[in-house]
Amino acid sequence: MLPKGSANLFAALGDEARLRIVSRLCDCGPMSITGLTEGSKITRQAITRHLRVMEGSGLVRNARQGRESVWELDRLRVEEAGRYLNMISKHWDDALLRLRRLVED
């Protein structure tokens, strides 16, 4: 069964720039927009737009630290995506096994 809100989650993950943001947040932990922009060819405005999409899917959240907003991944939401992908993988493995048995018989 598809977890509620999964379509929004996978839509948010369906963009290369957002996947890079997820990767940076995984590697570095919570970061400001300034930190996420450093070393990137993406503007602050574009990073902000991507973060808002990801926030709408529940993938990230922000908190104020002084004058900046710091963004972090919602680990439970990432784990949920992983569980769903594992479930899909198992269904495919089962289907391929059935097909293999059918072909070999």
N, C-alpha and C positions, 0 to 999 in steps of 0.2 A: 504494500500500500504506500502511496506517495505521501510523504509528510506534508502537512499544511504549509503553504508558502514556499514550497520547493521550486515552483516555476520562477518566482521572483528571485530566489537565491541563485539558481542556475543562469538566469538571464543576466544577473549582476556579474557572475563569473565568466560570462561569455564574451568578454572584451579583453583584448591583450593588455591594454594599459591597466585595467583593473586587476588582472592577474599579476602584473608586476607590482602593483601596490600591495596586494595580498602577500606576495613573496617578501617584499621589504618589511612589512609588519610582522611576518613570521620570523624573519631573520633578526630584526632589530628591536622588536617590541614596540610599544606605543611611540608614535612620532607626531610631530606637528606637521602642518602643511609645508612649512619651510623645509623641514627635514626630508619630507617626501619628494619635494621638488628638486633638492640638491642632487646634482649628477644626472638629472633627467632633462630631456628636451621638451617636457610637458610644462605648460604654464601653471602658475598657482590657480588660476581660474579653472583650468581644465581638471587639475587634481581635485579641486573643490567639487566640481560637478560629478566626477567619478565617485568621490566619497559620499556624496548625497544619494546617489543611486544605490551604493552599497549599504548605506545606512537604512534606506527604505526597505531593503531586503533583510535587514537584521544582521548583516554580515559584520558591520563595524559600528562602533559607538564613539562618541567623543566626550571629553570632559575638559573644563577650563582649568588651565594651570597658569595663573598670572594673567598675562595679556593674550596668551595663545590657547588655541584648542588643540588638544592632544587626542589623536585617533588611535584606536586599538581594535584588533579583531575580537569578535565574539567567538571564543574557542568552541562553545557548545554548537554554534551554528555551523562552524567548519567541520566539526565532528559529525554533525547530522548529514552534511553533504557527503562525507566519506562513507558513512553507513549506507546511504542510498546508492552510491556508486558501487559499493561492494555487493549490495543486493542485486543490482542490475547485472554485474559481472557474474554472479552465481547463476542467475537465470540464463545468461548466454552460455555459460559453461555446461549447464544441464541440457540446454537445447542442442548444443554441438555434440554432446555425448549421445543423446538420442539419435541424432542424425548419423553419427558414426556407426552406431549399432545397426541402424536400418540399412546403411550402405554395405556393411560387412556381412550382414545376414543374407 
